[in-house]
C-alpha cells in the first residue's frame, strides 16, 4: 500500500510539473505573438527604431495615394476631390489630440477617398494598406468629426450682412425688386439602398427610386446656410419644410424686416411663419406675372447650381446608389455639405455639369396662397413692373 501512495505522489508531481511547463509555454507564446505584432506594426508603418517611433504610425509611402499627397505635391482633386488648400482647411478644423490610430491626416484621406470613389471598404483597404474593419471605423469616425463642425461652417448670415446677400440676389435676378431676398431653398434626392421589409417602400420617390431628401438653403454665392436631411423620398418637399427647424423656429429670415426666401412651385407661398416667395402658378396671367417668374427663376437657380457643384464634386455619392445603412446616410450628406462650404471658402470651385431643367409639380398642399404670401407676391410683381424701364433708343413711331 505504501508503494502505491509513492507511485501516486510521483504521478501527481509530474502532472503539476507538466502543467507549469505548459503555462510557461503559453506565456512565451503570448509574448512571442506580442513581439510579432510589434515587428509587423514597425514594418507596416515604414520601419525604423521602435523607441524613436512617433505617436502615430509612420507613413507608408509605397502606397500611391499616400505618396501623391505627402511626397509628390501633385493635384489632389482627382483622387480626393478636394484641393490641397481645402484639405489643409479641413484638417485644421477637425484636428484632434488622439494618441492612437493612424493619425488625423491619413484618416481624413481615407474618408475623402471613400467619398470620392464610392467604392467598397474592401477597395479602400487595399488602396491604403489597412484592414477593412479599420476602414469602416475610420470612415464613420471621420464622418462624425466633419458633421461636428457643421455649426462652424454652415451658418446663417448675420443681420449686418443681410443687405449684401440681398444685393447679391438682386444681381442674380437682374432687378432691384429682389434685394430683400436672402436665400434660395430647394430639395435634393440622394439615391440609397432601401432597407428590407415594408419600411423600404417609404423611401421610393415619385421617380420610382429609393432616396433620402436633403433640404438646403444657400446664399447668393451658392454657400449653404442651412441644411436639413433624413426624410424618406416619398415625402413631399412642403411637408419636409413644415417639419424643419427653419420653419418651426422662425429664426431666418428675421421676422418683420421684409426679407424672404425664394422657392420653386413645390413650396407654398408664405408670409408667416417662414417668409417664402414662389413663382406664379401656370398658366400665368399676363406679361407682368411672366416677367416676375423669369426674374424669380434667375435668382432661385443659385440653389440648383450649388447642388450641381456638390454633385459634380461627389459624383459617387449623389449620382450613384449610396449602399450604406440608411441611418448613416444623413451623416454622409451633411458631411458633403460641410465640405462644399469649406471648398467655396478657399476658392476651390468645381463647375457643375449641365443638367436638364425639370418641370416640377406645383404645390397644392394645406397652405392656401390667398391666406399666406400671395398678396406679398402681388406687391413684388407690381413693384417689379413699376421699375421696368423702357428702352429709350427704341422708336415707337
C-alpha positions in Angstrom: 0.0 0.0 0.0 2.9 2.4 0.8 4.4 1.7 -2.6 1.0 2.7 -4.2 1.0 6.0 -2.4 4.5 6.7 -3.6 3.5 6.0 -7.2 0.5 8.3 -7.0 2.7 11.0 -5.4 5.2 10.7 -8.2 2.4 10.9 -10.8 0.8 14.0 -9.3 4.2 15.6 -9.1 4.9 15.0 -12.8 1.4 16.3 -13.7 2.0 19.5 -11.8 5.4 20.0 -13.4 3.9 19.3 -16.8 1.1 21.8 -16.2 3.5 24.5 -15.0 5.7 23.9 -18.1 2.6 24.3 -20.4 1.6 27.5 -18.7 5.1 28.8 -19.2 5.0 27.9 -22.9 1.6 29.7 -23.2 3.1 32.8 -21.7 6.1 32.5 -24.0 3.8 32.1 -27.0 1.8 35.2 -26.0 5.0 37.1 -25.6 6.2 35.9 -29.0 2.9 36.9 -30.6 3.2 40.4 -29.0 6.6 40.8 -30.4 5.5 39.7 -33.8 2.7 42.3 -33.7 5.2 45.0 -32.8 7.5 43.9 -35.7 4.6 43.9 -38.1 3.5 47.4 -37.0 7.0 48.7 -37.5 7.2 47.2 -41.0 3.7 48.4 -41.9 4.5 51.9 -40.7 7.7 52.2 -42.7 10.3 50.6 -40.4 12.6 52.4 -38.1 13.6 52.2 -34.5 10.7 51.4 -32.2 11.9 53.7 -29.5 12.0 56.7 -31.9 8.6 56.0 -33.4 6.2 59.0 -33.2 2.8 58.9 -31.7 1.2 57.9 -34.9 2.2 55.2 -37.3 4.7 56.3 -39.8 3.5 57.0 -43.4 4.0 54.1 -45.8 5.0 56.0 -49.0 4.8 52.8 -51.0 1.0 53.4 -51.2 0.4 55.5 -54.4 -2.4 57.6 -52.7 -0.2 58.5 -49.7 2.8 59.2 -51.9 0.6 61.6 -54.1 -0.4 63.6 -51.0 2.8 63.5 -48.9 5.6 63.4 -51.4 4.7 64.2 -55.0 3.0 67.5 -54.4 0.6 66.9 -57.3 -3.1 67.9 -57.6 -5.2 66.0 -55.0 -8.6 66.6 -56.7 -8.5 63.6 -59.0 -8.2 61.2 -56.0 -9.8 63.1 -53.1 -12.0 65.7 -54.9 -10.6 68.5 -52.8 -7.7 70.8 -53.5 -4.7 70.9 -51.1 -5.9 74.2 -49.7 -9.3 72.6 -48.9 -7.6 69.6 -47.4 -5.5 71.8 -45.2 -8.5 73.8 -44.1 -10.5 70.6 -43.3 -7.6 69.0 -41.3 -7.1 72.2 -39.4 -10.8 72.3 -38.3 -11.0 68.6 -37.4 -7.7 68.4 -35.7 -7.9 66.2 -32.7 -5.4 65.2 -30.0 -5.6 61.4 -30.5 -2.6 59.4 -29.5 -3.7 56.2 -31.2 -4.9 55.1 -34.6 -3.5 56.0 -38.0 -3.4 59.8 -37.4 -5.7 62.5 -38.5 -4.1 63.1 -41.9 -4.4 59.5 -43.1 -7.8 59.1 -41.6 -9.1 62.2 -43.4 -7.6 60.9 -46.7 -9.3 57.5 -46.2 -12.7 59.2 -45.6 -12.3 61.5 -48.6 -11.2 58.8 -50.9 -14.2 56.8 -49.9 -16.5 59.8 -50.6 -14.7 60.5 -54.0 -14.8 56.9 -55.3 -17.9 55.5 -53.7 -16.2 52.1 -53.6 -16.5 49.4 -51.0 -14.5 49.3 -47.8 -12.5 46.4 -49.3 -11.2 48.5 -52.2 -10.3 51.4 -49.9 -8.5 49.0 -47.6 -6.3 47.8 -50.5 -5.6 51.3 -51.6 -4.3 52.3 -48.2 -3.0 49.0 -46.9 -5.1 48.8 -43.8 -7.7 46.2 -42.6 -11.2 46.5 -43.9 -12.7 46.8 -40.4 -10.4 49.6 -39.7 -11.5 51.4 -42.9 -15.1 51.1 -41.7 -14.3 52.6 -38.3 -12.2 55.4 -39.8 -15.0 56.4 -42.3 -17.6 56.5 -39.6 -15.3 58.3 -37.1 -14.1 61.0 -39.5 -17.7 61.5 -40.9 -18.9 62.3 -37.3 -15.9 64.7 -36.9 -16.9 66.5 -40.1 -20.5 66.7 -39.1 -19.5 68.0 -35.6 -18.0 71.2 -37.3 -21.3 71.9 -39.1 -22.2 74.7 -36.8 -18.9 76.4 -37.7 -19.2 76.0 -41.4 -22.9 76.2 -42.3 -24.0 79.5 -40.8 -27.0 81.8 -41.2 -25.9 85.3 -42.3 -25.6 87.9 -39.6 -28.0 90.9 -39.6 -25.3 93.3 -40.8 -24.6 91.0 -43.8 -28.2 90.7 -45.0 -28.0 93.8 -47.2 -25.0 92.3 -49.0 -26.8 89.0 -49.5 -29.9 90.8 -50.8 -27.8 92.8 -53.2 -26.3 89.6 -54.5 -29.8 88.1 -55.2 -30.9 91.3 -56.9 -27.9 91.0 -59.1 -28.7 87.4 -59.9 -32.3 88.3 -60.7 -31.3 91.3 -62.7 -33.8 93.5 -60.8 -33.7 95.5 -57.6 -37.2 94.2 -56.6 -35.4 91.1 -55.2 -33.0 93.0 -53.0 -34.8 91.6 -49.9 -34.3 88.0 -51.0 -31.7 86.5 -48.6 -31.8 82.8 -49.6 -32.9 80.2 -52.0 -34.4 76.9 -50.9 -34.8 73.6 -52.7 -34.7 69.8 -52.1 -32.4 67.1 -53.5 -32.9 63.4 -53.6 -29.9 61.1 -52.7 -30.2 57.5 -54.0 -29.9 54.9 -51.3 -30.2 51.1 -51.0 -33.6 50.8 -49.2 -33.9 48.8 -46.0 -35.6 45.4 -46.2 -39.1 45.0 -45.1 -42.3 47.0 -45.5 -40.5 50.3 -44.5 -38.4 50.1 -47.7 -41.4 51.3 -49.7 -41.4 54.6 -47.8 -38.2 55.6 -49.4 -39.4 55.3 -53.0 -40.0 58.7 -54.5 -42.1 59.9 -57.4 -39.3 58.9 -59.8 -39.6 55.3 -58.5 -36.2 55.0 -56.9 -35.3 55.0 -53.2 -33.9 58.1 -51.8 -33.4 60.4 -48.8 -34.2 64.1 -49.1 -31.8 66.9 -48.5 -33.4 70.3 -47.9 -30.9 73.2 -48.2 -30.9 77.0 -48.3 -28.0 78.8 -49.9 -26.9 82.4 -50.2 -26.2 84.4 -53.4 -22.7 82.7 -53.7 -24.0 79.1 -53.5 -22.8 78.6 -50.0 -25.2 76.6 -47.8 -26.6 78.5 -44.9 -29.0 75.8 -43.7 -29.4 72.1 -44.3 -32.0 69.5 -43.1 -31.9 65.9 -44.2 -33.2 62.5 -43.2 -36.8 62.3 -44.6 -37.6 59.4 -46.9 -38.0 60.1 -50.6 -41.8 59.6 -50.6 -42.4 62.7 -48.5 -43.4 65.9 -50.3 -41.0 68.8 -50.1 -43.6 71.0 -48.5 -44.0 68.5 -45.6 -40.3 68.4 -45.1 -40.3 72.2 -44.9 -43.1 72.3 -42.4 -41.2 69.9 -40.1 -37.8 71.6 -40.5 -36.3 73.8 -37.7 -36.1 76.6 -40.3 -39.9 76.6 -40.4 -40.7 75.8 -36.8 -38.2 78.1 -35.0 -38.9 81.2 -37.2 -35.4 82.4 -36.9 -34.4 83.1 -40.6 -35.2 85.3 -42.4 -35.5 87.7 -39.5 -39.3 88.4 -39.0 -40.6 91.9 -39.5 -37.7 93.1 -41.7 -39.3 92.4 -45.1 -36.7 89.7 -46.0 -37.8 86.4 -47.7 -36.6 83.2 -49.3 -37.0 82.1 -52.9 -38.5 78.6 -53.6 -39.9 76.8 -56.6 -43.5 75.7 -57.2 -43.3 72.7 -54.9 -43.4 75.0 -51.9 -46.3 77.1 -50.7 -46.1 80.9 -51.0 -45.9 82.1 -47.4 -45.6 85.2 -45.3 -45.6 83.6 -41.9 -44.1 81.7 -40.1 -41.5 81.5 -42.9 -41.3 84.3 -45.5 -41.2 82.3 -48.7 -41.9 83.6 -52.2 -42.7 81.2 -55.0 -43.4 81.8 -58.7 -46.9 82.3 -60.0 -48.6 79.1 -61.0 -49.0 78.2 -64.6 -50.7 79.4 -66.7 -49.6 82.9 -65.8 -51.9 85.8 -66.3 -50.3 88.5 -68.3 -46.8 89.8 -69.0 -46.3 91.1 -65.5 -46.5 87.6 -63.9 -44.4 86.1 -66.7 -41.7 88.8 -66.1 -41.8 88.1 -62.4 -41.4 84.4 -62.8 -38.4 85.0 -65.2 -36.5 87.2 -62.7 -37.5 84.9 -59.8 -36.1 81.9 -61.7 -32.8 83.6 -62.4 -32.3 84.3 -58.7 -33.5 81.0 -57.4 -31.4 79.0 -59.8 -28.3 79.6 -57.5 -29.5 76.7 -55.2 -29.6 74.4 -58.2 -26.1 75.5 -59.1 -25.0 74.8 -55.5 -26.4 71.3 -55.7 -24.8 70.9 -59.1 -21.4 71.8 -57.7 -21.7 69.4 -54.9 -22.9 66.6 -57.1 -20.0 67.2 -59.5 -17.5 67.0 -56.7 -19.0 63.9 -55.1 -20.4 62.0 -58.1 -20.2 58.7 -56.3 -22.4 59.9 -53.5 -25.1 61.8 -55.4 -25.2 60.2 -58.8 -24.9 56.6 -57.7 -26.7 54.5 -55.1 -25.3 55.0 -51.7 -25.0 51.5 -50.3 -24.7 52.1 -46.6 -27.1 51.8 -43.7 -30.0 54.3 -44.2 -29.3 55.7 -40.7 -25.8 56.7 -41.8 -26.9 58.4 -45.0 -27.9 61.7 -43.3 -24.4 62.0 -41.8 -22.7 61.4 -45.1 -25.0 64.0 -46.8 -24.3 66.6 -44.1 -20.6 65.9 -44.3 -20.7 66.6 -48.1 -22.5 69.9 -47.4 -19.8 70.9 -44.9 -17.1 70.0 -47.4 -18.8 72.0 -50.1 -18.7 75.2 -47.9 -15.1 74.6 -47.0 -14.1 74.3 -50.6 -16.0 77.5 -51.6 -14.4 79.3 -48.7 -10.9 78.7 -50.1 -11.9 79.2 -53.8 -11.9 75.5 -54.7 -14.9 75.6 -57.1 -16.0 72.9 -59.4 -18.1 73.9 -62.4 -21.3 71.9 -62.2 -22.4 69.7 -65.1 -25.3 71.0 -67.1 -28.5 69.1 -66.1 -31.8 69.3 -67.9 -34.3 71.6 -66.3 -37.0 69.6 -64.7 -40.6 70.8 -64.7 -41.7 70.3 -61.1 -45.3 69.7 -60.0 -46.7 72.8 -58.2 -47.7 72.9 -54.6 -51.4 72.2 -53.8 -50.9 71.5 -50.1 -52.6 72.6 -46.9 -51.4 76.3 -47.1 -53.5 78.5 -49.3 -51.7 81.2 -51.3 -54.6 83.6 -50.7 -54.1 83.3 -46.9 -50.4 83.4 -46.9 -47.9 85.2 -49.1 -50.0 85.8 -52.3 -50.6 89.5 -51.5 -46.9 90.0 -50.8 -46.0 88.3 -54.1 -48.5 90.6 -55.9 -46.9 93.6 -54.4 -43.5 92.4 -55.5 -44.8 91.8 -59.0 -46.3 95.3 -59.2 -43.0 96.8 -57.8 -41.1 94.9 -60.4 -43.3 96.1 -63.2 -43.2 99.7 -62.0 -39.4 99.6 -62.0 -39.1 98.3 -65.5 -37.6 100.9 -67.7 -38.4 101.3 -71.4 -35.6 101.3 -73.9 -35.1 104.9 -74.8 -33.4 104.0 -78.1 -36.4 102.3 -79.4 -38.5 104.1 -81.9 -42.2 103.6 -81.1 -43.3 105.6 -84.2 
